[in-house]
Amino acid sequence: MPTYDYKCLECDVQFEKFQRITESHIEECPECSGKVKRLIGAGAGLIFKGSGFYITDYRSEGYKESERKDKNTSSEKSDKKEKKSENSGEAKKKTDDSSKKSD
């Protein structure tokens, strides 16, 4: 059963009424007994629940395999960058130590 929105033309009160489609619409305001107008409602929104509604859930095996390869290569690149930054830090430390000894 749908929910209908109404607005009183006299006191501007807005309210909702849960009615059958076959029922006649309300003509009298429950607050002031004035004349009411049925409004056009947006209705209920469509809500998808669960994990089966995303495009990534139905990817082909070839796509999944190439994605795994991309992840592996990107993680290897980040590991190499970390090692380089560690080595450059050690080199700076050695040059700092050697300059202190010469003083």
N, CA, C and O atoms as a MOPAC input file, in Angstrom:
PM7 MOZYME 1SCF
protein

 N      0.83800 1    -1.18200 1     0.00000 1
 C      0.00000 1     0.00000 1     0.00000 1
 C      0.88300 1     1.24700 1     0.00000 1
 O      1.86600 1     1.31300 1     0.73800 1
 N      0.54000 1     2.21900 1    -0.81300 1
 C      1.34800 1     3.43400 1    -0.88500 1
 C      1.00700 1     4.43000 1     0.22200 1
 O     -0.05100 1     4.37300 1     0.84900 1
 N      1.94100 1     5.33200 1     0.42700 1
 C      1.74400 1     6.43400 1     1.35500 1
 C      1.50500 1     7.69200 1     0.54000 1
 O      2.29300 1     8.01100 1    -0.35000 1
 N      0.44200 1     8.40200 1     0.82800 1
 C      0.10100 1     9.62600 1     0.10500 1
 C      0.38500 1    10.84000 1     0.97400 1
 O      0.17700 1    10.80700 1     2.18700 1
 N      0.86100 1    11.91200 1     0.35000 1
 C      1.12400 1    13.16500 1     1.03300 1
 C     -0.04600 1    14.10900 1     0.78600 1
 O     -0.57100 1    14.19600 1    -0.32400 1
 N     -0.44100 1    14.80800 1     1.83700 1
 C     -1.53700 1    15.77500 1     1.74600 1
 C     -1.08200 1    17.10700 1     2.34300 1
 O     -0.18200 1    17.15200 1     3.18200 1
 N     -1.72000 1    18.18600 1     1.89500 1
 C     -1.46100 1    19.51000 1     2.44800 1
 C     -2.79700 1    20.23200 1     2.61600 1
 O     -3.63200 1    20.25900 1     1.71200 1
 N     -2.96900 1    20.80700 1     3.78800 1
 C     -4.18100 1    21.56800 1     4.05500 1
 C     -4.06700 1    22.92900 1     3.37800 1
 O     -3.03800 1    23.59700 1     3.48600 1
 N     -5.09900 1    23.32800 1     2.69700 1
 C     -5.10200 1    24.60700 1     1.99500 1
 C     -5.37100 1    25.78900 1     2.93700 1
 O     -5.11800 1    26.93900 1     2.57700 1
 N     -5.87900 1    25.50800 1     4.12800 1
 C     -6.20700 1    26.57800 1     5.07300 1
 C     -5.11700 1    26.78900 1     6.12600 1
 O     -4.69700 1    27.92100 1     6.36500 1
 N     -4.66200 1    25.71500 1     6.75100 1
 C     -3.67100 1    25.88100 1     7.83000 1
 C     -2.25600 1    25.46000 1     7.40200 1
 O     -1.34700 1    25.50900 1     8.22900 1
 N     -2.03800 1    25.05600 1     6.16400 1
 C     -0.73900 1    24.65900 1     5.59000 1
 C     -0.06100 1    23.48300 1     6.29200 1
 O      1.15600 1    23.32200 1     6.19100 1
 N     -0.82100 1    22.67900 1     6.98600 1
 C     -0.27400 1    21.48500 1     7.62200 1
 C     -0.07800 1    20.42200 1     6.55100 1
 O     -0.96100 1    20.17900 1     5.72800 1
 N      1.10000 1    19.78700 1     6.57300 1
 C      1.35200 1    18.67800 1     5.65000 1
 C      1.36700 1    17.38400 1     6.44700 1
 O      1.91000 1    17.33100 1     7.55000 1
 N      0.77200 1    16.34800 1     5.88600 1
 C      0.73800 1    15.05700 1     6.57100 1
 C      0.70600 1    13.93900 1     5.54100 1
 O      0.44400 1    14.15600 1     4.35800 1
 N      0.98000 1    12.73500 1     6.03300 1
 C      0.99000 1    11.54700 1     5.18000 1
 C     -0.12400 1    10.61300 1     5.61500 1
 O     -0.50500 1    10.58100 1     6.78500 1
 N     -0.63700 1     9.86200 1     4.66900 1
 C     -1.68000 1     8.89300 1     4.97400 1
 C     -1.38100 1     7.59700 1     4.22000 1
 O     -1.16900 1     7.61100 1     3.00800 1
 N     -1.36600 1     6.50500 1     4.93200 1
 C     -1.12000 1     5.18700 1     4.37300 1
 C     -2.47000 1     4.63400 1     3.91800 1
 O     -3.31500 1     4.29900 1     4.74800 1
 N     -2.67600 1     4.53900 1     2.59400 1
 C     -3.97300 1     4.13400 1     2.05400 1
 C     -3.81100 1     3.12300 1     0.92900 1
 O     -2.75000 1     3.00100 1     0.31800 1
 N     -4.89300 1     2.40500 1     0.67900 1
 C     -4.93400 1     1.53600 1    -0.49100 1
 C     -5.10400 1     2.39000 1    -1.73700 1
 O     -5.60500 1     3.51200 1    -1.66700 1
 N     -4.68800 1     1.85800 1    -2.86500 1
 C     -4.81800 1     2.58500 1    -4.12900 1
 C     -6.29200 1     2.81200 1    -4.46700 1
 O     -6.64500 1     3.84100 1    -5.04400 1
 N     -7.13500 1     1.87300 1    -4.11600 1
 C     -8.55100 1     1.96100 1    -4.45500 1
 C     -9.33800 1     2.90100 1    -3.54400 1
 O    -10.46400 1     3.27200 1    -3.87500 1
 N     -8.76800 1     3.29200 1    -2.40400 1
 C     -9.46800 1     4.20200 1    -1.48800 1
 C     -9.54000 1     5.60400 1    -2.07900 1
 O     -8.64200 1     6.02900 1    -2.80500 1
 N    -10.61000 1     6.31100 1    -1.76200 1
 C    -10.71700 1     7.70000 1    -2.20900 1
 C     -9.81700 1     8.56600 1    -1.32600 1
 O     -9.58300 1     8.25100 1    -0.15900 1
 N     -9.32200 1     9.65000 1    -1.89500 1
 C     -8.38500 1    10.48200 1    -1.13500 1
 C     -9.11700 1    11.28600 1    -0.05900 1
 O    -10.32700 1    11.49900 1    -0.13700 1
 N     -8.36600 1    11.72100 1     0.93300 1
 C     -8.92000 1    12.47700 1     2.06000 1
 C     -9.29200 1    13.87200 1     1.56700 1
 O     -8.57200 1    14.47100 1     0.76900 1
 N    -10.41700 1    14.37800 1     2.04600 1
 C    -10.87100 1    15.70100 1     1.62600 1
 C    -10.86400 1    16.70400 1     2.77700 1
 O    -11.06000 1    17.90000 1     2.55900 1
 N    -10.63800 1    16.22000 1     4.00900 1
 C    -10.73000 1    17.09200 1     5.17200 1
 C     -9.47100 1    16.99300 1     6.02900 1
 O     -8.97400 1    15.89700 1     6.28800 1
 N     -8.96300 1    18.13600 1     6.46400 1
 C     -7.76500 1    18.20000 1     7.29500 1
 C     -8.06200 1    17.66100 1     8.70500 1
 O     -9.07500 1    18.03300 1     9.29700 1
 N     -7.19600 1    16.79300 1     9.25200 1
 C     -7.42900 1    16.28500 1    10.59700 1
 C     -7.20700 1    17.35400 1    11.68100 1
 O     -7.68900 1    17.19400 1    12.80200 1
 N     -6.49400 1    18.42900 1    11.36800 1
 C     -6.21700 1    19.49700 1    12.33400 1
 C     -7.35700 1    20.51300 1    12.41500 1
 O     -7.89400 1    20.77700 1    13.49100 1
 N     -7.71700 1    21.08200 1    11.25400 1
 C     -8.67200 1    22.20400 1    11.26500 1
 C     -9.95200 1    21.91400 1    10.48000 1
 O    -10.82100 1    22.77900 1    10.36900 1
 N    -10.06800 1    20.72700 1     9.94600 1
 C    -11.22200 1    20.31400 1     9.13100 1
 C    -11.36200 1    21.13000 1     7.84800 1
 O    -12.44600 1    21.22300 1     7.27100 1
 N    -10.23500 1    21.72500 1     7.40800 1
 C    -10.24000 1    22.48100 1     6.16000 1
 C    -10.06900 1    21.55900 1     4.96700 1
 O     -9.90600 1    20.34900 1     5.11900 1
 N    -10.10600 1    22.13800 1     3.79800 1
 C     -9.97200 1    21.38300 1     2.55800 1
 C     -8.49200 1    21.03300 1     2.32500 1
 O     -7.61500 1    21.86600 1     2.55400 1
 N     -8.21900 1    19.79900 1     1.87000 1
 C     -6.84400 1    19.34800 1     1.63700 1
 C     -6.62400 1    19.01600 1     0.16800 1
 O     -7.55800 1    18.74900 1    -0.58700 1
 N     -5.35300 1    19.04600 1    -0.20300 1
 C     -4.96500 1    18.71500 1    -1.56900 1
 C     -3.95300 1    17.57800 1    -1.49300 1
 O     -3.02500 1    17.61600 1    -0.68400 1
 N     -4.13500 1    16.56400 1    -2.34000 1
 C     -3.17000 1    15.46000 1    -2.36600 1
 C     -1.97000 1    15.88500 1    -3.20200 1
 O     -2.12900 1    16.34900 1    -4.33100 1
 N     -0.77500 1    15.72900 1    -2.65100 1
 C      0.46100 1    16.12800 1    -3.31300 1
 C      1.05000 1    14.96900 1    -4.09900 1
 O      0.75000 1    13.80400 1    -3.83900 1
 N      1.87200 1    15.30100 1    -5.04200 1
 C      2.58400 1    14.27500 1    -5.80600 1
 C      3.80800 1    13.88400 1    -4.99600 1
 O      4.64800 1    14.72900 1    -4.68500 1
 N      3.91000 1    12.62100 1    -4.65800 1
 C      5.03000 1    12.14700 1    -3.84200 1
 C      6.06500 1    11.44300 1    -4.68600 1
 O      5.77000 1    10.92300 1    -5.76200 1
 N      7.27900 1    11.43600 1    -4.17900 1
 C      8.37600 1    10.77500 1    -4.87700 1
 C      8.31700 1     9.26600 1    -4.70800 1
 O      8.90600 1     8.52500 1    -5.49600 1
 N      7.62200 1     8.81700 1    -3.70300 1
 C      7.54800 1     7.38900 1    -3.46100 1
 C      8.79100 1     6.89400 1    -2.74900 1
 O      9.64800 1     7.67900 1    -2.34300 1
 N      8.87600 1     5.61000 1    -2.60900 1
 C     10.02000 1     5.01400 1    -1.92600 1
 C     11.17800 1     4.85900 1    -2.90200 1
 O     10.98200 1     4.53600 1    -4.07400 1
 N     12.35900 1     5.08800 1    -2.41400 1
 C     13.54600 1     4.90200 1    -3.24400 1
 C     13.90200 1     3.42200 1    -3.33600 1
 O     13.60100 1     2.64600 1    -2.42900 1
 N     14.51900 1     3.05100 1    -4.39300 1
 C     14.93900 1     1.68300 1    -4.59600 1
 C     16.28800 1     1.48700 1    -3.91800 1
 O     17.24600 1     2.19900 1    -4.22100 1
 N     16.36700 1     0.53500 1    -3.01000 1
 C     17.58500 1     0.30200 1    -2.24500 1
 C     18.07300 1    -1.10700 1    -2.53800 1
 O     17.34200 1    -2.08000 1    -2.35200 1
 N     19.31000 1    -1.20600 1    -2.99600 1
 C     19.92900 1    -2.51400 1    -3.22700 1
 C     20.74100 1    -2.88100 1    -2.00300 1
 O     21.58400 1    -2.10300 1    -1.55600 1
 N     20.49500 1    -4.05500 1    -1.46200 1
 C     21.26400 1    -4.52400 1    -0.31400 1
 C     21.95600 1    -5.81900 1    -0.70200 1
 O     21.41700 1    -6.61300 1    -1.47300 1
 N     23.13200 1    -6.02500 1    -0.17300 1
 C     23.87500 1    -7.23300 1    -0.45600 1
 C     25.07200 1    -6.95000 1    -1.33100 1
 O     25.26800 1    -5.82500 1    -1.79200 1
 N     25.86700 1    -7.96700 1    -1.55500 1
 C     27.10900 1    -7.75400 1    -2.29300 1
 C     26.98100 1    -8.07400 1    -3.78000 1
 O     27.95700 1    -7.91800 1    -4.51400 1
 N     25.83700 1    -8.50700 1    -4.24100 1
 C     25.70800 1    -8.94300 1    -5.62600 1
 C     25.32900 1    -7.87300 1    -6.62200 1
 O     24.98700 1    -8.19800 1    -7.75900 1
 N     25.37700 1    -6.61300 1    -6.24100 1
 C     24.89500 1    -5.57400 1    -7.12300 1
 C     25.99500 1    -4.68500 1    -7.68500 1
 O     25.70000 1    -3.67800 1    -8.32900 1
 N     27.24600 1    -5.03500 1    -7.45600 1
 C     28.33800 1    -4.21100 1    -7.93900 1
 C     28.97700 1    -4.86500 1    -9.15100 1
 O     29.05700 1    -6.09100 1    -9.22200 1
 N     29.42600 1    -4.07700 1   -10.09000 1
 C     29.99000 1    -4.59300 1   -11.32600 1
 C     31.25500 1    -5.40700 1   -11.05700 1
 O     31.56700 1    -6.33600 1   -11.80200 1
 N     31.96900 1    -5.06400 1   -10.01100 1
 C     33.21400 1    -5.77700 1    -9.71600 1
 C     32.96300 1    -7.18600 1    -9.19500 1
 O     33.89000 1    -7.99500 1    -9.16300 1
 N     31.74100 1    -7.50000 1    -8.79000 1
 C     31.43300 1    -8.84300 1    -8.31400 1
 C     31.35100 1    -9.85400 1    -9.45200 1
 O     31.47200 1   -11.05600 1    -9.21400 1
 N     31.15300 1    -9.39800 1   -10.65900 1
 C     30.96800 1   -10.30300 1   -11.78400 1
 C     32.07100 1   -10.16500 1   -12.83300 1
 O     31.82400 1   -10.41100 1   -14.01300 1
 N     33.26300 1    -9.78300 1   -12.43200 1
 C     34.37400 1    -9.62600 1   -13.37500 1
 C     34.81400 1   -10.99200 1   -13.89700 1
 O     34.68000 1   -12.00800 1   -13.21500 1
 N     35.34000 1   -10.99200 1   -15.11700 1
 C     35.80700 1   -12.23400 1   -15.71400 1
 C     37.10100 1   -12.67700 1   -15.04400 1
 O     37.77300 1   -11.88300 1   -14.38600 1
 N     37.44000 1   -13.93400 1   -15.21500 1
 C     38.66500 1   -14.47500 1   -14.60600 1
 C     39.90200 1   -13.79700 1   -15.17600 1
 O     40.86700 1   -13.55800 1   -14.45000 1
 N     39.88300 1   -13.48200 1   -16.48300 1
 C     41.01300 1   -12.79700 1   -17.10500 1
 C     41.25200 1   -11.42800 1   -16.48200 1
 O     42.39500 1   -11.03200 1   -16.25300 1
 N     40.17600 1   -10.71700 1   -16.21300 1
 C     40.29300 1    -9.39600 1   -15.58900 1
 C     40.86500 1    -9.52000 1   -14.17500 1
 O     41.73100 1    -8.74600 1   -13.76900 1
 N     40.36300 1   -10.50400 1   -13.44300 1
 C     40.83600 1   -10.69900 1   -12.06600 1
 C     42.32000 1   -11.04900 1   -12.04700 1
 O     43.05700 1   -10.58800 1   -11.17600 1
 N     42.76100 1   -11.86600 1   -13.00800 1
 C     44.17000 1   -12.26300 1   -13.07300 1
 C     45.06200 1   -11.06300 1   -13.38500 1
 O     46.10900 1   -10.89100 1   -12.76200 1
 N     44.65700 1   -10.23900 1   -14.33900 1
 C     45.46000 1    -9.05800 1   -14.68100 1
 C     45.48900 1    -8.06800 1   -13.51400 1
 O     46.48800 1    -7.37900 1   -13.31400 1
 N     44.42000 1    -7.99500 1   -12.75900 1
 C     44.37900 1    -7.11100 1   -11.58700 1
 C     45.37400 1    -7.59900 1   -10.52600 1
 O     46.05800 1    -6.79500 1    -9.89300 1
 N     45.44900 1    -8.92600 1   -10.33700 1
 C     46.42200 1    -9.48400 1    -9.37400 1
 C     47.85000 1    -9.17000 1    -9.80200 1
 O     48.69100 1    -8.82700 1    -8.97100 1
 N     48.12600 1    -9.28800 1   -11.10100 1
 C     49.46500 1    -8.99000 1   -11.61500 1
 C     49.81200 1    -7.52200 1   -11.38400 1
 O     50.92700 1    -7.19900 1   -10.97400 1
 N     48.85500 1    -6.63800 1   -11.64700 1
 C     49.07900 1    -5.20700 1   -11.42800 1
 C     49.36500 1    -4.90700 1    -9.96800 1
 O     50.22400 1    -4.08100 1    -9.66200 1
 N     48.66100 1    -5.56300 1    -9.06900 1
 C     48.89400 1    -5.34700 1    -7.64200 1
 C     50.28400 1    -5.81500 1    -7.25000 1
 O     50.97100 1    -5.15400 1    -6.47200 1
 N     50.69900 1    -6.95600 1    -7.79000 1
 C     52.02500 1    -7.48200 1    -7.46000 1
 C     53.12600 1    -6.56000 1    -7.95700 1
 O     54.08500 1    -6.29800 1    -7.23200 1
 N     53.00500 1    -6.06500 1    -9.17600 1
 C     54.04900 1    -5.18500 1    -9.71000 1
 C     54.07300 1    -3.86000 1    -8.96600 1
 O     55.14800 1    -3.29900 1    -8.75200 1
 N     52.92400 1    -3.35100 1    -8.57100 1
 C     52.90400 1    -2.08100 1    -7.83800 1
 C     53.49400 1    -2.26200 1    -6.44600 1
 O     54.15500 1    -1.35200 1    -5.94400 1
 N     53.27700 1    -3.40800 1    -5.80900 1
 C     53.85100 1    -3.62800 1    -4.48200 1
 C     55.36600 1    -3.82100 1    -4.57800 1
 O     56.10000 1    -3.42000 1    -3.67500 1
 N     55.84200 1    -4.44300 1    -5.68600 1
 C     57.28600 1    -4.59900 1    -5.86800 1
 C     57.94600 1    -3.22800 1    -6.06900 1
 O     59.03200 1    -2.97600 1    -5.54600 1
 N     57.29500 1    -2.36000 1    -6.81700 1
 C     57.83500 1    -1.01600 1    -7.04700 1
 C     57.90500 1    -0.23900 1    -5.74600 1
 O     58.88600 1     0.46200 1    -5.50000 1
 N     56.89400 1    -0.34900 1    -4.91600 1
 C     56.90300 1     0.38500 1    -3.64900 1
 C     57.97300 1    -0.17000 1    -2.72000 1
 O     58.58200 1     0.58800 1    -1.96400 1
 N     58.21700 1    -1.49000 1    -2.76100 1
 C     59.28600 1    -2.08700 1    -1.95200 1
 C     60.64300 1    -1.55500 1    -2.38500 1
 O     61.48800 1    -1.25500 1    -1.54100 1
 N     60.86500 1    -1.43400 1    -3.70000 1
 C     62.13000 1    -0.91200 1    -4.21200 1
 C     62.33100 1     0.53500 1    -3.79000 1
 O     63.44400 1     0.92700 1    -3.44000 1
 N     61.27200 1     1.33000 1    -3.81600 1
 C     61.36700 1     2.72700 1    -3.40200 1
 C     61.73400 1     2.82500 1    -1.92800 1
 O     62.53800 1     3.67300 1    -1.54300 1
 N     61.14700 1     1.95900 1    -1.10100 1
 C     61.45000 1     1.97700 1     0.32800 1
 C     62.91000 1     1.61400 1     0.57300 1
 O     63.56900 1     2.22000 1     1.41800 1
 N     63.41600 1     0.62600 1    -0.16300 1
 C     64.81700 1     0.21900 1     0.00700 1
 C     65.75300 1     1.34300 1    -0.41400 1
 O     66.76800 1     1.58600 1     0.23800 1
 N     65.41400 1     2.03100 1    -1.50500 1
 C     66.25100 1     3.13900 1    -1.95900 1
 C     66.29100 1     4.24200 1    -0.91500 1
 O     67.35300 1     4.80300 1    -0.64600 1
 N     65.14400 1     4.55700 1    -0.32400 1
 C     65.11500 1     5.62900 1     0.67300 1
 C     65.88800 1     5.21800 1     1.91900 1
 O     66.52200 1     6.06300 1     2.55100 1
 N     65.85000 1     3.93600 1     2.28700 1
 C     66.62600 1     3.46300 1     3.43200 1
 C     68.11800 1     3.57100 1     3.13500 1
 O     68.88900 1     4.01300 1     3.98700 1
 N     68.53100 1     3.17200 1     1.93400 1
 C     69.94200 1     3.23100 1     1.56100 1
 C     70.44000 1     4.67300 1     1.49800 1
 O     71.56700 1     4.94900 1     1.90900 1
 N     69.64100 1     5.57500 1     1.00500 1
 C     70.07200 1     6.95900 1     0.92500 1
 C     70.19200 1     7.54600 1     2.33100 1
 O     71.05000 1     8.39800 1     2.56600 1
 N     69.36800 1     7.11900 1     3.25100 1
 C     69.47000 1     7.56000 1     4.64300 1
 C     70.75400 1     7.07500 1     5.27900 1
 O     71.38400 1     7.80800 1     6.04100 1
 N     71.15400 1     5.83900 1     4.97600 1
 C     72.40800 1     5.29500 1     5.51500 1
 C     73.60500 1     6.02200 1     4.93000 1
 O     74.58000 1     6.27700 1     5.63700 1
 N     73.54400 1     6.36000 1     3.63900 1
 C     74.64600 1     7.07200 1     2.99000 1
 C     74.82300 1     8.44800 1     3.61200 1
 O     75.95300 1     8.88300 1     3.83100 1
 N     73.73000 1     9.13900 1     3.90100 1
 C     73.81200 1    10.44400 1     4.54100 1
 C     74.43300 1    10.32200 1     5.92500 1
 O     75.22800 1    11.17100 1     6.33000 1
 N     74.07600 1     9.27900 1     6.64200 1
 C     74.60200 1     9.07200 1     7.99100 1
 C     76.10800 1     8.84800 1     7.93300 1
 O     76.84400 1     9.37300 1     8.76900 1
 N     76.57700 1     8.07100 1     6.95200 1
 C     78.00600 1     7.80000 1     6.81200 1
 C     78.76900 1     9.07100 1     6.48300 1
 O     79.85100 1     9.29500 1     7.02500 1
 N     78.22400 1     9.91200 1     5.60200 1
 C     78.91400 1    11.16100 1     5.25700 1
 C     78.93000 1    12.10900 1     6.44100 1
 O     79.89600 1    12.84700 1     6.63100 1
 N     77.86600 1    12.09700 1     7.24100 1
 C     77.83700 1    12.92700 1     8.44100 1
 C     78.88800 1    12.46200 1     9.44600 1
 O     79.56700 1    13.27900 1    10.06800 1
 N     79.02000 1    11.12300 1     9.60300 1
 C     80.00800 1    10.57300 1    10.52300 1
 C     81.42800 1    10.90000 1    10.08200 1
 O     82.27600 1    11.23400 1    10.91000 1
 N     81.68800 1    10.80600 1     8.79300 1
 C     83.04100 1    11.06300 1     8.28500 1
 C     83.40300 1    12.54500 1     8.42400 1
 O     84.56600 1    12.87500 1     8.65800 1
 N     82.43800 1    13.42500 1     8.28600 1
 C     82.72200 1    14.85800 1     8.43800 1
 C     82.98300 1    15.19500 1     9.89300 1
 O     83.76200 1    16.10400 1    10.18200 1
 N     82.34500 1    14.47900 1    10.82300 1
 C     82.59800 1    14.71800 1    12.24800 1
 C     83.99700 1    14.26000 1    12.63800 1
 O     84.65000 1    14.89800 1    13.46400 1
 N     84.46200 1    13.16300 1    12.05200 1
 C     85.78000 1    12.64300 1    12.37700 1
 C     86.87300 1    13.59400 1    11.89500 1
 O     87.90500 1    13.72800 1    12.55400 1
 N     86.66800 1    14.24600 1    10.77600 1
 C     87.68400 1    15.13300 1    10.21900 1
 C     87.78100 1    16.44400 1    11.01800 1
 O     88.78500 1    17.14800 1    10.91600 1
 N     86.75900 1    16.77700 1    11.80700 1
 C     86.77700 1    18.01300 1    12.59700 1
 C     87.68600 1    17.93400 1    13.72000 1
 O     87.81400 1    18.89400 1    14.48000 1

